[in-house]
Amino acid sequence: MIRELTCIVCPKGCQLRVELDGKEIKSITGHTCRRGEEYAKTECTAPRRTLTTTAPVEGGGVVPVKTDATVPKETLFECMEIINKAYVPADAEVG
C-alpha cells in the first residue's frame, strides 16, 4: 500500500510517499529533512494531533483552549468529553 502525505512540519510542504506493508513501513521518499521522515513515520503508525477547542467558563461563556502537547488521534473524542466537563475559572489568565 502507498500513502501520499504533505508534510506539515515546516513551510516547504514536501510531498511524501510512504510504502507500507500492513502497519510496517517499507520506505519513505520525498522528504528533504529528518523531520519530514519522522512526521511520515508517526502519521502512518501512531498519528497525533494538537486539540484546539473551546472550554466553558464559570459564570458563562467560553474561551479558546488547546493542548500543550499532541495527543494520540484516537483519543480526541475522549479529550473533548473531559474538556466539556471542566470549567475554566472566570479569573484565569492566558497560558
Rosetta silent file (secondary structure, phi, psi, omega in degrees, C-alpha in Angstrom):
SEQUENCE: MIRELTCIVCPKGCQLRVELDGKEIKSITGHTCRRGEEYAKTECTAPRRTLTTTAPVEGGGVVPVKTDATVPKETLFECMEIINKAYVPADAEVG
SCORE:     score description
SCORE:     0.000 S_00000001
   1 L     0.000  142.966  177.901    0.000    0.000    0.000 S_00000001
   2 E  -115.481  131.092  172.379    1.187    3.528   -0.776 S_00000001
   3 E  -114.610  131.540  175.848    0.232    6.590    1.302 S_00000001
   4 E  -108.355  129.048 -176.544    0.891   10.050   -0.041 S_00000001
   5 E  -129.479  154.332  168.120    1.199   12.833    2.530 S_00000001
   6 E  -105.711  121.026 -178.766    2.024   16.504    2.550 S_00000001
   7 L   -66.648  136.087 -179.114    4.486   17.212    5.348 S_00000001
   8 L  -113.943   11.305 -176.231    3.218   19.906    7.744 S_00000001
   9 L   -73.076  -38.253  179.103    6.335   20.240    9.895 S_00000001
  10 L  -136.145  172.474 -177.006    7.796   23.235    8.039 S_00000001
  11 L   -65.849  -13.686 -178.802    6.651   25.640    5.293 S_00000001
  12 L   -61.521  -37.273  179.131    8.261   23.571    2.492 S_00000001
  13 L    63.498   47.125 -178.821    5.313   21.155    2.417 S_00000001
  14 L   -56.359  142.572  176.418    7.267   18.220    0.997 S_00000001
  15 E   -89.277  109.105 -175.386    5.226   15.616   -0.851 S_00000001
  16 E   -97.097  145.885  177.086    5.930   12.372    0.999 S_00000001
  17 E  -128.805  119.110 -177.149    5.354    8.886   -0.312 S_00000001
  18 E  -115.546  123.834  176.352    5.217    6.069    2.234 S_00000001
  19 E   -97.446  124.083 -176.556    5.219    2.436    1.182 S_00000001
  20 E  -118.546  147.544  170.766    3.558    0.221    3.781 S_00000001
  21 E  -121.174   91.176 -170.750    3.240   -3.498    4.276 S_00000001
  22 L    71.396 -120.756  177.150    0.307   -3.595    6.669 S_00000001
  23 L   -98.119   -3.276 -177.696    1.434   -1.304    9.521 S_00000001
  24 E   -88.983  130.745  179.005    5.130   -1.779    8.745 S_00000001
  25 E   -83.055  125.491  178.362    6.900    0.996    6.828 S_00000001
  26 E   -94.255  -39.089  178.358    8.968   -0.309    3.935 S_00000001
  27 E  -159.572  155.017  175.285   10.182    3.054    2.557 S_00000001
  28 E  -132.649  127.953  177.442    9.698    6.823    2.804 S_00000001
  29 E  -132.209  162.260  176.171   10.575    9.166   -0.045 S_00000001
  30 L    98.476  -12.564 -179.234   10.090   12.856   -0.823 S_00000001
  31 L   -81.623  145.822  178.095   11.352   14.292    2.454 S_00000001
  32 L  -109.323   -0.904  176.691   14.117   16.879    2.400 S_00000001
  33 L  -149.361  167.280 -179.097   14.888   16.727    6.112 S_00000001
  34 H   -64.335  -33.285 -179.567   14.825   14.299    9.018 S_00000001
  35 H   -62.940  -36.537  177.553   11.752   15.993   10.499 S_00000001
  36 H   -65.544  -39.915  177.418    9.750   15.093    7.393 S_00000001
  37 H   -63.690  -43.584  178.753   10.802   11.479    7.686 S_00000001
  38 H   -64.715  -39.783  177.422    9.792   11.419   11.379 S_00000001
  39 H   -59.171  -46.697 -179.245    6.448   13.062   10.536 S_00000001
  40 H   -61.363  -43.462  179.171    5.730   10.373    7.923 S_00000001
  41 H   -60.277  -49.413 -178.493    6.611    7.574   10.369 S_00000001
  42 H   -64.290  -44.936 -176.962    4.396    8.994   13.109 S_00000001
  43 H   -63.277  -31.787 -177.693    1.494    9.813   10.781 S_00000001
  44 H   -90.199  -18.380 -176.580    1.446    6.288    9.360 S_00000001
  45 H  -115.140  -36.086 -178.426    1.949    4.345   12.600 S_00000001
  46 L  -154.132   72.532 -175.313    0.653    6.446   15.514 S_00000001
  47 L   -60.804  142.973 -179.532   -0.867    9.761   14.363 S_00000001
  48 E  -129.481  153.914 -179.069   -1.011   12.587   16.904 S_00000001
  49 E  -141.056  152.658  166.876   -2.842   15.915   16.906 S_00000001
  50 L   -88.575  127.845 -179.364   -2.977   19.194   18.806 S_00000001
  51 L   -94.642  120.907  177.267   -6.550   19.613   20.009 S_00000001
  52 E  -117.608  126.665 -176.438   -7.919   23.149   19.687 S_00000001
  53 E  -156.679 -162.233  173.048  -11.414   23.819   21.016 S_00000001
  54 E  -122.931  153.700  178.051  -13.326   25.955   23.495 S_00000001
  55 E  -126.552  143.588  179.352  -13.947   25.365   27.184 S_00000001
  56 E   -69.340  146.420  178.663  -16.817   26.697   29.285 S_00000001
  57 E  -104.551  139.074  175.113  -16.076   29.490   31.774 S_00000001
  58 L   -55.585  129.858  179.543  -17.559   29.534   35.271 S_00000001
  59 L    91.640   -3.685  176.365  -20.415   32.021   35.171 S_00000001
  60 L   117.608  153.155  179.354  -20.968   31.727   31.427 S_00000001
  61 L    91.432  178.693  178.257  -19.217   31.999   28.118 S_00000001
  62 E  -139.278  158.269  175.060  -16.385   30.032   26.585 S_00000001
  63 E  -130.673  150.613  177.110  -12.664   30.568   25.986 S_00000001
  64 E   -72.652  140.338  177.332  -10.361   29.081   23.349 S_00000001
  65 E  -140.205  158.134  173.280   -8.050   26.323   24.622 S_00000001
  66 E  -149.568  156.299  178.832   -5.558   23.897   23.111 S_00000001
  67 L   -68.473  148.357  179.811   -3.489   21.006   24.346 S_00000001
  68 L   -83.351   -7.458  176.284    0.071   21.885   25.336 S_00000001
  69 L  -147.842  164.794  177.484    1.318   18.772   23.527 S_00000001
  70 L   -71.882  152.577  178.219   -0.004   16.493   20.824 S_00000001
  71 E  -124.583  154.675  177.646   -2.318   13.645   21.815 S_00000001
  72 E   -56.592  134.468 -176.703   -2.998   10.346   20.051 S_00000001
  73 H   -54.516  -37.705 -176.880   -5.555   10.932   17.303 S_00000001
  74 H   -70.408   -8.968  179.706   -7.786    8.110   18.546 S_00000001
  75 H  -101.031    4.454 -175.953   -8.220    9.896   21.925 S_00000001
  76 H   -57.908  -44.011 -179.198   -9.556   13.201   20.557 S_00000001
  77 H   -67.960  -36.961  175.928  -13.203   12.467   21.394 S_00000001
  78 H   -63.059  -42.850  177.141  -12.266   11.279   24.888 S_00000001
  79 H   -60.905  -41.757  179.075  -10.303   14.515   25.398 S_00000001
  80 H   -62.052  -40.489  177.852  -13.312   16.536   24.248 S_00000001
  81 H   -60.175  -42.475  179.438  -15.558   14.783   26.784 S_00000001
  82 H   -66.124  -45.494  179.706  -13.139   15.700   29.572 S_00000001
  83 H   -61.856  -41.261 -178.505  -12.820   19.314   28.408 S_00000001
  84 H   -67.012  -20.008  177.549  -16.611   19.692   28.147 S_00000001
  85 H   -89.505  -15.332 -177.642  -16.985   18.612   31.798 S_00000001
  86 L   -90.439  157.710  175.137  -14.363   21.076   33.055 S_00000001
  87 L  -126.797  136.990  176.984  -14.877   24.757   33.770 S_00000001
  88 E   -86.655  132.248  177.161  -12.303   27.488   33.418 S_00000001
  89 L   -60.223  143.742 -178.356  -12.226   29.893   36.378 S_00000001
  90 L   -60.102  -27.004 -178.321  -13.548   33.333   35.414 S_00000001
  91 L   -98.544   16.778 -179.244  -10.254   34.912   36.567 S_00000001
  92 L   -64.153  146.684  177.715   -7.990   32.534   34.614 S_00000001
  93 L  -107.305  158.771  178.664   -5.045   34.071   32.773 S_00000001
  94 L   -60.911  138.261  177.475   -3.631   33.186   29.370 S_00000001
  95 L   104.361    0.000    0.000   -1.097   30.365   29.486 S_00000001
